[in-house]
């Protein structure tokens, strides 16, 4: 059984703007953040986490994550999905689970006809703070500032997912040029 924790829930219509779903992949906790980009303005639509029970078999946990993402995509109808890329992990045991969760996120986007973009932690930090070596607290503080939120989004996974979405929002113009 998967639990969905949402902090905001205001679906926004897409009128000359783009909605981006950012995902911080994980099997136990998957962060998500939705932002709306209109011109150079970026605002928060929704954020939260999808969580799974640790005692369940991995295929059930992945199925639950897929269903949760599918519901989010159908509810908010994002134009794009942006997913943090696996770059480096200290714990080799967790990298496989994160890779599987990342695959589920890519599948959910593809199954719903969404264009998916991947960003490394370095790219995300640079896009959000202007510095690729920023720490987690600096990234979270900038997410709060850039989205004009009253507080830093919690849990960390949701703040990280919003950072992924912000990175994608800042990168859309160049991504379109490179695609051509």
N, C-alpha and C positions, 0 to 999 in steps of 0.2 A: 504494500500500500504506500503510495507516494503522497507526500504532504506538500501543498503549494502555499507559500507564505508571500502575500503581496502587500506592499506598503502603500501603493497608490493604485487606483484602478479607474482611470478616466480615459476610456478609448477616445481617440481623437480622429476626426475625419481627415482624409488626405485631400487638401485643396491647395495645390501648388507647392506642396511640401513633401518631404520624405520621412517615413517612420523607419527607424533602425532598431532591430533587436540585437543587443549585445549579449554574448554568452560567455561566462566564466565556467568552463567545463569541470565537472567532478561527478563521481558516482554517488557519494553520500550527500553532498550538497552541490547543486548546480545553481550558480547565480545568474540572474537575468536582469537586464535593464533595457527599457525602451525610451528612446529619445525621438523628438520630432525636430527636424531641421527645416527651417523656412529661411531661405537666403543664408545669411551668416548667423542667424539666431538659432540657438539650440535650447530646447526645453525638455524637461523630464515628463514622460507620459506615465510610466509605471516601473517598479522594480521590486525584486524580491528573490526568493529562492525556491527551488524544487528540491525536496529531500526524500531520501529513501531509507528504509530500515536496514540496519547493518546485518541482520540475521537472514535476510532473504537471499536466495540464489542470485548470482550476478545477472542471469538472463532476465529474471523478473524485475530486478532493479532497473536495468536498461530499458525494458519495455515500459515501465512506469515513467521513466524520464522522457521517453519518446512521447508518450501520451500527454504528459504535462506540457511539453514544448508544442505539440500539435494544437492543444487547446489555446495556448497563448497566441500562437500564430493566427489561428482562426478568429480569436477575439479581437486582436489589435491590428491584424492585417498589415504587418510591416512590409515595406518595400524591399528591404535588404536584411540579411542576417550577417552579423559579424562575430567571429569566434576567436578567442585567444588561442594562438598556436602553441604547441608544446615546444619548448625551447631547451630547458634544462631542469632536471629534478635531482635533488639530493637523495631522495628515497626511491630506489629502483622499483620497489613493490607498488608504489602509487602511480607510476608512470603508465602502466598498462591500463589501470582503471580510468585514468584521466583520458588516455587515448581512446578507449572504448566510448566514454561519455562524449568526447569530441566528435567521434564518428556518428553517434546518435543525433547530435545537434546538426551536423551537416546533412544527415538523412532527413530529419524533420524539415529543414529548410528546403531541400531539394524536392521532397514529396509535396510540398505546398507551393512549388514553383517560384521560390525566392532565390535571388542571386546571393551567394554566400562569399564572404571575404574573410581571410585569415590575417591576423596581425600578431607579431611577436611581442613579448613583454617590453622590449626596447622601443619598438614603434609606438606602443600604447603610452608608455611613460613620456616619450618625446612629444607626442600629440597633446597630451593632457597638461604636462608641466613645463615642456620646453627643454627638459633635461633627461636623458636616457638612464641616468643613474639615480633618479629620484627613488626615495623609499616609499613603502606602502602608505604611511601617514601623509606624506606630501601629495601623493596621487589622490588619496581620499579627500584631502582638504581642497584640492583643485576641482574635483568632481562637484563638491558642495558649492564652491564659488561659481564655476562655469554654468551650473544648472540653477543657480540662485535658490538653493534649498536652505531651509532653516537649520538643518543639522546634517552631519555626515551620514550617508545611508548605511544602515546596518542590516544584516551582518556584512562582514568584509567582502564576501562573495558577490553580494548585490552591488556594492560600490565598485568592485573590480569589473563587473559586467557593464555598469554604466560607463566606466572608463573605456571599455572596448567599443561601446556604441558611439561615444564622443570621438574616439580615434577614427572610426569609420566615417562619421559625419564630416570631420575635417578633411578626410582623404577622398571623398567622393569625386570631386572634380578631376583630380589627378588619376584616379582609378578609371574614370571614363575615357580620359585621353589615352591611357596605356592600353585600354581594351581595343581601341581603334587601331 
